[in-house]
Amino acid sequence: MKKICLDCFQEGHDKAAVELQKRRRHNVPCCRKHLNAYKSKLNQVNAWKYAQHAARKKQTGHCTYKGCRNKLIPKELLPPWIDESTCGMHSRFKACRVNRHTLLRLIVEHCLTPEEREGMTAQNVIYRSGDGLVWFSARKGHIYVTTCFSASALLKLHQKLR
């Protein structure tokens, strides 16, 4: 018996099936055209579901990355031009694996001079894995300053002070 596409058969055409397609519990013979259409429809539904889920998580203040339950990066720690909706562990700007608040406090208290600390507002801590560098950004009045530190040296200092 020749296998014909179920969708084409319902439309009144006889087109040979290329492969079997899983629809719920059944394996249905399907041509390439209907197979791609079905996969496209499923992808659209999954993208819509992800967008809804991410919007709910962002509204509650949690990371939108799949499977992550961390809190979002506070807006006051981000530069004004970055709109992050992750905890900083997954995106292009990765945080150091140490607690961000602890790392921020460590840099402010032990790596900056009292003159640099005066009137300064910490903005962000960025760690790009592979570089071994930690970028610390701060705002002092209308000036935005970024300083670079060695990640390994900061982690050693953190371990030493702990």
Secondary structure, DSSP 8 states (H G I E B T S, - for coil): ---B-HHHHHHT---B--EEEEETTEEEEE-HHHHHHHHHHHHHHHHHHHHHHHHHHHHHTB--STT---B---GGGS-TT----S-SSSSSS---SS-HHHHHHHIIIIIS-HHHHTTEEEEEEEEETTTTEEEEEEEETTEEEEEEEEHHHHHHHHHHH-
